Amino acid sequence: MKAFRPEDPGRRAGTVPPQDEQPPPPGPEDGQFEGPDGDDVESRMLFNRKRLATSAVVVAVILVALYFVLPEIAGLEDSLRKIEDADPAWIAIALGFNLLSFAAYIALFRGILGGRSVPPEVRDRIDWRTSYQVTLAGLAATRLFSAGGAGGIALTYWALRRAGMGPRETASRMVAFLVLLYTVYLVALVAAGVGLRVGIFPGPSPVGMTIVPAALAGVALIIVLGVSLIPTDLERIVARWAQGHRRVRLARRIASVPATIATGARVAISLMRHPSSGLLAVSGAIGFWAANIGVLWACFHSFGESVPTAVLVQGFFVGMAANLLPFFPGGVGSVDAGMIAAFLAFGEPSSTVFVSVLAYRVIAFWLPIPPGILAYIQLRRTVARWREEDAPSRPPGVEPEASPRNA
């Protein structure tokens, strides 16, 4: 038995507009359904002493197990003593490459999130100085919290929203940032893996380290291209399809997620197709990975080991894939083990691999944390200044835009 529902006279008279002509329900573009506000991100992620302590203990245990216990078990206890034999000149070169990786990362950020297509009021705030603060603070958060870069993503989102960028624009441009950065990663895996296997590049070519990673990277690239084909008006299409259903609002909210991701993917692809407008971003993405590989290359040379270029590239990227494992804070231990395993699979000497990867991780992973914390402190001051600038423009009694549940 159906429940009695009074009929709307306007609907009977045909005066109620169709669902797709009515004002769209609130969604992510309106600042709703976004999750924690900026202050909550700070308190829960960046100033949670319990979480910091837990992460520190986990990191210490992983590092001790990986670099002290495992060598003892594997009979490689002499490998760590080799760290004293590092060539200072090559270590200095590694440090130089690390500085270049920071500069490239800042250029990538500036090219996508501070470019000409960004609203002028936001572009004025996301200048080179702010780009440095956000990227270095984000790198520190990535290393200290979560896996797969989640800590850095949360902090970057908070900073961009505070700068005045809308939630949908922020999300799509962050997707573009990640798509461009990791498209370079995937293309390098395919090129180096296939090149090694078919003999274009010199070096050993085990199937598990060449063709398998290349095939998985190829599938990921196809998925990225497929996502970019999602219609721009997906939300309206879904709303029209679900017209009259009581869950139409929920359907629109769900559809907004792939629609936003597709927009970001199209922005990244457009930058790659038109280097004249995306030269800074594309150069930054390539430079970031190249500089990181340069750090590892210099670390191997500091211990007298010369690794074939394609093997170096493939081993680096295969090892970096372990950063996606969710059980290790910031990829601590997982990336170290992944790189060590990758280069051992390529037949590199274990004693050199251990110390070279350790040196790389110290230079590229741990050394940036103190300047990243300093950049975060500077970023907080910058955000405070933005708040002061925005305060007079708000009518009396109106809360800031980034109030709880609406950041």
C-alpha positions in Angstrom: 0.0 0.0 0.0 1.5 3.3 -1.1 1.7 6.2 1.3 -0.5 9.2 0.5 1.6 12.1 -0.9 -0.2 15.4 -1.4 0.2 16.5 -5.0 1.9 19.8 -5.7 -0.5 22.1 -7.5 2.3 23.7 -9.4 3.4 20.3 -10.7 -0.1 19.5 -11.9 -0.3 22.8 -13.7 3.1 22.2 -15.3 4.7 25.1 -13.6 7.4 23.2 -11.8 10.6 23.1 -14.0 12.2 19.8 -14.8 14.8 18.5 -12.5 17.7 19.4 -14.7 16.5 23.0 -14.9 16.2 23.5 -11.2 19.1 24.9 -9.3 21.6 22.1 -8.7 21.8 20.8 -5.1 24.7 21.8 -3.1 27.8 19.9 -4.0 31.6 20.0 -3.6 31.7 23.1 -5.8 29.6 24.9 -3.2 32.1 24.1 -0.4 29.9 21.3 1.1 30.8 17.7 1.7 34.5 18.5 1.8 35.4 17.0 5.1 37.5 18.6 7.8 38.3 22.3 7.6 41.8 23.7 7.4 42.1 24.1 11.2 41.0 20.5 11.7 43.6 19.4 9.2 46.2 21.2 11.3 45.0 19.9 14.6 44.4 16.3 13.6 47.3 15.7 11.3 50.0 18.2 12.1 49.7 18.8 15.8 48.5 15.4 17.1 51.3 14.5 19.5 50.1 10.9 19.9 50.2 10.4 16.2 53.7 12.0 15.9 55.0 9.8 18.7 53.4 6.7 17.1 54.9 7.5 13.7 58.3 8.1 15.3 58.3 4.7 17.0 57.2 2.9 13.9 59.8 4.7 11.8 62.6 3.9 14.3 61.6 0.2 14.4 61.4 -0.1 10.7 64.8 1.5 10.1 66.5 -0.6 12.8 65.1 -3.7 11.3 65.9 -2.8 7.8 69.4 -1.4 8.2 70.8 -3.2 11.3 68.8 -6.5 11.9 68.4 -7.6 8.3 72.1 -7.2 7.4 73.0 -9.3 10.4 70.6 -12.0 9.4 71.7 -11.9 5.8 75.4 -11.9 6.7 75.9 -8.4 5.4 76.9 -6.8 8.6 80.0 -5.3 7.0 78.0 -3.5 4.4 77.0 -0.6 6.7 80.6 -0.1 7.7 81.2 0.8 4.1 79.3 4.1 4.6 82.5 5.5 6.0 84.2 5.0 2.6 81.8 7.4 0.8 83.5 9.9 -1.6 82.7 13.4 -0.2 82.8 14.9 -3.7 80.0 12.5 -5.0 78.0 13.1 -1.8 78.2 16.9 -2.6 77.0 16.2 -6.1 74.1 14.2 -4.6 73.2 17.1 -2.4 73.2 19.4 -5.5 70.8 17.1 -7.3 68.6 17.2 -4.3 68.4 21.0 -4.4 67.5 20.7 -8.1 64.7 18.3 -7.3 63.2 20.9 -4.9 63.4 23.6 -7.6 61.8 21.4 -10.1 59.0 20.4 -7.7 58.3 24.1 -7.0 58.2 24.8 -10.8 55.7 22.0 -11.3 53.5 23.4 -8.5 53.8 26.9 -9.8 53.1 25.8 -13.4 49.8 24.1 -12.6 48.5 25.8 -9.4 49.7 29.3 -10.1 49.4 29.6 -13.8 47.6 32.1 -16.0 44.3 30.2 -16.0 44.0 30.5 -12.2 41.8 33.4 -11.0 44.0 36.5 -10.6 43.3 37.0 -6.9 44.5 33.5 -6.2 47.5 33.7 -8.7 48.7 36.8 -6.9 48.9 34.8 -3.7 50.4 31.6 -5.1 53.6 33.3 -6.1 57.1 31.7 -6.1 57.5 32.3 -2.4 54.2 30.7 -1.5 54.9 27.9 -3.9 58.1 27.1 -2.1 56.3 27.1 1.3 53.5 24.8 0.2 55.7 22.4 -1.7 58.4 22.0 1.0 55.8 21.8 3.8 53.9 19.3 1.7 57.0 17.2 1.2 57.6 17.1 4.9 54.0 16.2 5.6 54.3 13.4 3.0 57.3 12.0 4.8 55.8 12.2 8.3 52.2 11.2 7.7 50.4 8.5 5.7 51.3 6.6 2.6 51.1 7.5 -1.0 51.6 11.2 -0.3 48.3 11.7 1.6 49.8 14.0 4.2 51.1 16.3 1.5 47.9 16.3 -0.4 45.9 17.3 2.7 48.2 20.1 3.5 48.3 21.4 -0.1 44.5 21.4 -0.3 44.3 23.3 3.0 46.7 26.0 1.7 45.0 26.4 -1.6 41.6 26.8 -0.1 43.0 29.4 2.3 44.4 31.2 -0.7 40.8 31.6 -2.0 40.7 28.9 -4.6 37.3 27.2 -4.9 37.0 23.5 -3.7 36.3 22.1 -7.2 39.1 24.1 -8.8 41.5 23.1 -6.0 40.6 19.4 -6.4 40.9 19.4 -10.2 44.2 21.2 -10.2 45.7 18.9 -7.6 44.6 16.0 -9.7 46.3 17.6 -12.7 49.5 18.1 -10.6 49.5 14.4 -9.7 48.5 13.1 -13.1 51.3 15.1 -14.8 53.9 14.1 -12.2 53.1 10.4 -12.3 52.6 10.2 -16.1 56.3 11.0 -16.3 56.8 8.1 -13.8 54.7 5.7 -15.8 56.2 6.6 -19.2 59.7 6.1 -17.8 58.8 2.7 -16.5 57.5 1.6 -19.9 60.5 3.1 -21.8 63.2 1.7 -19.6 61.5 -1.6 -19.0 60.8 -2.4 -22.7 64.2 -0.9 -23.7 66.1 -3.2 -21.4 64.1 -6.3 -22.4 64.5 -5.9 -26.1 68.1 -4.8 -25.9 67.9 -1.2 -26.8 69.5 -0.3 -23.5 72.5 -2.2 -22.0 72.1 -4.0 -18.8 70.4 -7.1 -17.3 66.7 -7.6 -18.1 64.8 -9.9 -15.7 61.2 -10.2 -16.8 59.9 -9.3 -13.3 61.8 -6.0 -13.3 61.3 -5.0 -16.9 58.2 -6.3 -18.8 55.9 -6.8 -15.8 56.4 -3.2 -14.4 56.2 -1.8 -18.0 52.9 -3.7 -18.6 51.4 -2.5 -15.4 52.5 1.1 -16.1 51.0 0.8 -19.6 47.6 -0.2 -18.1 47.8 2.7 -15.7 48.4 5.1 -18.6 45.4 3.7 -20.5 43.3 4.2 -17.4 44.4 7.8 -17.2 43.5 8.4 -20.8 40.1 6.7 -20.2 39.3 8.9 -17.2 40.0 12.0 -19.3 37.2 11.0 -21.6 34.6 11.2 -18.9 32.1 14.0 -20.0 32.5 17.4 -18.4 28.7 17.5 -17.7 28.6 14.0 -16.0 26.8 15.4 -13.0 24.0 16.8 -15.1 23.7 13.6 -17.1 23.5 11.6 -13.9 20.9 14.0 -12.5 18.8 13.7 -15.6 19.0 9.9 -15.6 18.0 9.8 -11.9 15.3 12.5 -12.3 12.4 11.9 -10.0 14.4 9.5 -7.8 14.8 10.5 -4.2 18.5 9.7 -4.4 19.2 12.2 -7.2 21.1 14.5 -4.9 23.4 11.7 -3.7 23.9 10.6 -7.3 25.1 14.1 -8.2 27.5 14.1 -5.4 28.9 10.8 -6.4 29.2 11.8 -10.0 31.1 14.9 -9.0 34.1 12.8 -8.0 34.9 11.2 -11.4 34.0 14.5 -13.1 36.5 16.4 -11.0 39.2 13.8 -11.6 38.5 13.9 -15.3 38.8 17.6 -15.4 42.2 17.4 -13.7 43.4 14.7 -16.1 42.4 16.8 -19.1 44.3 19.8 -17.7 47.4 17.7 -17.3 47.1 16.1 -20.8 46.5 19.6 -22.3 49.8 20.8 -20.7 51.7 17.9 -22.2 50.1 18.4 -25.6 50.9 22.1 -25.6 54.3 22.6 -24.1 54.3 26.3 -24.9 51.7 26.9 -22.3 52.7 24.1 -19.9 56.5 24.3 -20.3 57.1 25.2 -16.6 54.9 22.4 -15.3 56.2 19.7 -17.7 59.8 20.7 -17.2 59.2 20.6 -13.4 57.7 17.0 -13.5 60.5 15.7 -15.6 63.2 17.6 -13.7 61.8 16.3 -10.3 62.2 12.7 -11.2 65.5 13.2 -13.1 67.1 15.0 -10.2 66.0 12.3 -7.7 67.6 9.7 -10.0 70.6 11.9 -10.1 70.8 11.7 -6.3 70.8 7.9 -6.4 73.3 7.9 -9.3 75.7 10.0 -7.3 75.2 7.9 -4.2 76.2 4.7 -6.1 79.3 6.5 -7.5 80.3 7.6 -4.0 80.8 4.0 -3.2 82.6 3.2 -6.5 79.7 1.5 -8.2 78.5 2.4 -11.8 75.0 1.2 -12.6 73.8 1.2 -16.2 71.5 4.2 -16.8 68.4 2.2 -17.8 68.9 -0.2 -14.8 69.3 2.8 -12.5 66.0 4.4 -13.8 64.0 1.1 -13.7 65.3 0.1 -10.3 64.5 3.5 -8.9 60.9 3.6 -10.2 60.1 0.0 -9.3 61.4 0.6 -5.8 59.4 3.9 -5.5 56.2 1.9 -6.2 56.4 0.5 -2.7 55.5 4.0 -1.5 51.9 3.1 -2.2 51.8 0.5 0.6 49.5 1.8 3.3 51.2 0.3 6.3 54.4 2.4 6.3 54.3 6.1 7.4 55.5 8.1 4.4 56.9 5.0 2.7 59.6 4.6 5.4 61.1 1.1 5.1 58.9 0.1 2.1 60.7 2.3 -0.4 64.1 1.4 1.1 63.3 -2.3 0.9 61.7 -2.0 -2.6 64.8 -0.3 -4.1 67.2 -2.7 -2.4 65.2 -5.7 -3.8 65.0 -4.1 -7.2 68.7 -3.5 -7.6 69.5 -6.9 -6.1 67.2 -8.5 -8.7 69.2 -6.7 -11.4 72.4 -8.3 -10.0 74.0 -5.4 -8.3 76.3 -6.2 -5.4 74.4 -6.3 -2.1 77.0 -4.6 -0.1 77.0 -1.5 -2.4 73.2 -1.5 -2.8 72.6 -1.3 0.9 74.8 1.7 1.6 73.9 3.5 -1.7 70.1 3.2 -1.0 70.7 4.3 2.6 72.7 7.3 1.5 70.0 8.2 -1.1 67.2 8.0 1.5 69.1 10.1 4.0 69.8 12.8 1.4 66.5 12.8 -0.5 64.1 11.7 2.2 65.3 12.8 5.7 67.3 15.9 5.0 64.3 17.8 3.5 62.2 17.4 6.7 63.7 20.2 8.8 63.5 22.8 6.0 60.0 21.5 5.3 59.0 22.1 8.9 60.4 25.6 8.6 58.4 26.2 5.4 55.3 25.0 7.2 55.8 27.6 9.9 56.3 30.3 7.2 53.2 29.0 5.4 51.1 29.5 8.6 52.2 33.1 8.8 51.3 33.6 5.1 47.9 32.1 5.7 47.4 34.3 8.7 48.1 37.3 6.5 45.6 36.1 4.0 43.0 35.9 6.7 43.7 39.5 7.8 43.4 40.6 4.2 40.0 38.9 3.8 38.6 39.9 7.1 37.4 43.4 6.1 35.5 42.1 3.1 33.2 39.9 5.1 29.9 41.4 6.4 29.6 41.6 10.2 28.6 38.3 11.7 29.6 36.2 8.7 32.0 33.4 9.4 35.2 32.9 7.4 34.8 30.8 4.3 37.0 28.0 5.7 34.8 27.5 8.8 34.2 24.0 10.1 32.7 21.7 7.5 33.0 24.4 4.9 36.8 24.8 4.3 
